[in-house]
Structures are given as structure tokens and as C-alpha cells.
Amino acid sequence: MIMFWLLALHVMLCKSETKYPAHQCGMKMMNYMFEYKYSQAGDLIIGGIFTVNSEVYIDHSKYDGYPTTMCIEVHPRHHKHLLAFKLAIKDLNKMNDILPNVTLGYHLYDSCASINKAIKDVLQILSGHTRTAPNYSCMERQDVMGFIGDHGSDTTVHIARLLRMYGYTQISYGARDSLLSDRREFPNLFRMVPDDDMQCVVIVKLLKRMRWNWVGIITFDDEYGERELQQLSRILANHGVCIEFKILVSRENVDEIPVSLQKSTAEVIILAGSATRICYEFLRNTRPYHIDKTFILFDSWAQEEGHQYYSNCNLVFKSVYFPIPGLLEYLYRTNPFSHQPDDPLRDDILITYYKCYSRDKLKNYFIAPLLHGTNVASGKTEGCAIKMQ
């Protein structure tokens, strides 16, 4: 297992000579063109891994002699999760009755929905911000008390396996994989959402109620998608619901139109797994073959906003959200058009959704052409309008 992590993280053992006398070995991991991290000092530190960007992209044009690795597809709604955490820490530090004479701080990173980057970020938090070294902290005090994150199941599972070795408590705010319910494998992991078992049971009840016993399933081809597909298939079979087709969407087949979908007679399609950009691209490419069918969406899809364009009827399972006092006002004060020099994601949102110009010329050079096909014009700021939801 340790060797797997070393290979996955592109680890290279260091030489015995090191400027850090306290340890003899460090880790050299993949560098990203734009790093998204937030820090605040405190007596107690909370580590945070949040998915805000949804993909890691590698540009092989070799800028400055090396392939360029960067996070893309920033999502404003996921950015709000990070802002809500920062607001919570700010409010808690004002409440002397909860933590008298103690202040909370944090080290937050954007995992970009990447397992490799999520593990890299956790090790960075544990080691300190200067150099990554397993089982060693370069910080003055070992102040990290626990971790928040991640949102996706795949990254959460791998983070939990790493943190288990160190005994850190972890709270996920979005991972629903039923695998995480195994208390023997994940004794220190807690979740703020129910697992997929409950969603599968509810979907079966809906299908039985509507007398739909002939369905198809589409999911993303990753570990979480495969596990959810197996789980859902087993529960549907136990309740007499037949599955006409199962489609696992990946980069390799995103442009293909499966014969099973072309000839499908099922009127209901269940969208499971993670709602990735690749899945949406697949739905766009195959739209004529499912536009008149009924989609049933897991909660992971309900959090996105693009599914309504690919079917005339969507039945969505969505978590109940309770309002957080002061959050809406805080979001308006920290919207992308406010001057927040300490928010590295601000420019990415403006470039991605409003085609605005960034002061960072490298972002204009790399991110804008990748998303919009051309460079964002220098100084372009007119026509930008924020819509908070």
C-alpha cells in the first residue's frame, strides 16, 4: 500500500544530504502551475481538503521546458463550501464561551477532484508548507487537530486511508460511498451526509411506485462509479427491476454512442456516480437518444446545474440544506467582483464564467484558451455580472 502511494504521487527519494537536519528523507511530488491554498494562524489548526476545481489538466506543450499541470473547471457552488468553512472559523473565534483563550486556524487546499493532489495536499498540511516529509512536521508545533474534506468519495476514501495511519479525525461534507461506512477500515471518518444505501432504497421505492421495471444506468468510470453501479444493480435485481444497459463513461469512450443506448427501449435512465465534465460531454453527444426519457439523478448529480438540458424530465434526489446565519451576506461580500487579494480562486471564477482579465498573465495564457479557445483580452472587465445563488 505504501509503495502504491509512492508511485501514484510521483515520489522520488531524496539524497541523504539535506538542509533539514531533523530528517534524512523528503518527498518530491508533482508541482502545479497554480496552487490554491488558504492559511490562517491559530492555537489549533484544522486541515481542509475542498474540491473547488473539478479536473487536473496536463499541458504537454512543455512551458519552460516541462509539461504544465494545472487545475481547471472551477465551480462557484463548490467555492461556497470553502467560504462557508472560513466563515465558521471566523465566527467560532469570536465565541469565547466555546473556546476560551483558544483560537482556531486552518490550512486549506483545493484537491481539484484528484486523488493524487488530495494526498499531496494532506501530506503538505502534515509536514508544513515548506517541504513534504512523511512522518515529520516542519512546523514549530504539531497543531493539526483534524481534517475537513473531501466532497467527492474517491478522494475522501484515499485521504481516510492515509489519515488512519496517523490517527487524525476526518469529517467529509459530501462523500456518500457506502464503503466509508466500514468502521473497521475507517474508524476516524465521519460524514455530514447519508451514504448511498439510503438513496438506492429510495430509488427502488420510486420505481416500484411508478411501476418502472425496465431501466438503464449511466455512471462515471472510476472506483466510486463502479462500486455504486454494483450496489445499485444488486438492489434493483433483488426487487425485480431489470437493467437494460449499464454504461461506464470515461475519456476513452466519451465520443462514442453505445449501441445499447441507440436501441434502448427503457424509458427511465438512472444517473449515478460522480457528475463529471466528461459525463456531461457524453450526455451532450448522445442527447438525441435520451432527450425524451426520464432521468433519475443521485444527489451527487443534483448539486450540478447542467442535467436539465439533456432530458425533458428529471427526478432529482437532493439533500435538505439548512440556512447558515450570516452566510448569504458573507458570500455577497466575498463575491468574485469584490477585492479579495487573499483568494487565489477569484481570478479563476472570473476567467471561467465571465471571461474577465486576470492580473496573472499566466492564467490568461493557460486557463483562458483552454476554456474559451482564445486568450482573454487584456483589461477586459466590462459586462461582468455576478449572480449569487
Residue, then its C-alpha position, 0 to 999 in steps of 0.5 A: m500500500i505504501m509503495f502504491w502511494l509512492l508511485a501514484l504521487h510521483v515520489m522520488l527519494c531524496k539524497s541523504e544530504t539535506k538542509y533539514p537536519a531533523h530528517q534524512c528523507g523528503m518527498k518530491m511530488m508533482n508541482y502545479m502551475f497554480e496552487y490554491k491554498y488558504s492559511q490562517a494562524g491559530d492555537l489549533i489548526i484544522g486541515g481542509i481538503f475542498t474540491v473547488n476545481s473539478e479536473v487536473y489538466i496536463d499541458h504537454s506543450k512543455y512551458d519552460g521546458y516541462p509539461t504544465t499541470m494545472c487545475i481547471e473547471v472551477h465551480p462557484r457552488h463548490h467555492k461556497h463550501l470553502l467560504a462557508f468553512k472560513l466563515a465558521i472559523k471566523d465566527l467560532n473565534k469570536m465565541n469565547d464561551i466555546l473556546p476560551n483563550v483558544t483560537l482556531g486556524y486552518h490550512l486549506y487546499d483545493s484537491c481539484a477532484s484528484i486523488n493524487k493532489a488530495i494526498k499531496d495536499v494532506l501530506q503538505i498540511l502534515s509536514g508544513h508548507t515548506r517541504t513534504a516529509p512523511n512522518y515529520s512536521c516542519m512546523e514549530r508545533q504539531d497543531v493539526m487537530g483534524f481534517i475537513g474534506d473531501h466532497g467527492s468519495d474517491t478522494t475522501v476514501h484515499i485521504a481516510r486511508l492515509l489519515r488512519m495511519y496517523g490517527y487524525t479525525q476526518i469529517s467529509y461534507g459530501a462523500r456518500d460511498s457506502l464503503l466509508s461506512d466500514r468502521r473497521e477500515f475507517p474508524n476516524l471518518f465521519r460524514m455530514v451526509p447519508d451514504d448511498d444505501m439510503q438513496c438506492v432504497v429510495i430509488v427502488k421505492l420510486l420505481k416500484r411506485m411508478r411501476w418502472n421495471w425496465v431501466g438503464i444506468i449511466t455512471f462515471d468510470d472510476e472506483y466510486g462509479e463502479r462500486e455504486l453501479q454494483q450496489l445499485s444493480r444488486i438492489l434493483a435485481n433483488h426487487g425485480v427491476c431489470i437493467e437494460f444497459k449499464i454504461l461506464v463513461s470515461r475519456e476513452n469512450v466519451d465520443e462514442i454512442p453505445v449501441s445499447l443506448q441507440k436501441s434502448t427501449a427503457e424509458v427511465i435512465i438512472l444517473a449515478g456516480s460522480a457528475t463529471r465534465i466528461c459525463y456531461e460531454f457524453l450526455r451532450n453527444t448522445r442527447p438525441y437518444h435520451i432527450d425524451k426519457t426520464f432521468i433519475l439523478f443521485d444527489s451527487w448529480a443534483q448539486e450540478e446545474g447542467h442535467q436539465y438540458y439533456s432530458n425533458c424530465n428529471l427526478v432529482f434526489k437532493s439533500v435538505y440544506f439548512p440556512i447558515p446565519g450570516l452566510l448569504e451576506y458573507l458570500y455577497r461580500t466575498n463575491p468574485f467582483s469584490h477585492q479579495p487579494d487573499d483568494p487565489l480562486r477569484d481570478d479563476i471564477l472570473i476567467t471561467y464564467y465571465k471571461c474577465y482579465s486576470r492580473d496573472k498573465l499566466k492564467n490568461y495564457f493557460i486557463a483562458p484558451l483552454l476554456h474559451g479557445t482564445n486568450v482573454a483580452s487584456g483589461k477586459t472587465e466590462g459586462c461582468a455580472i455576478k449572480m449569487q445563488 
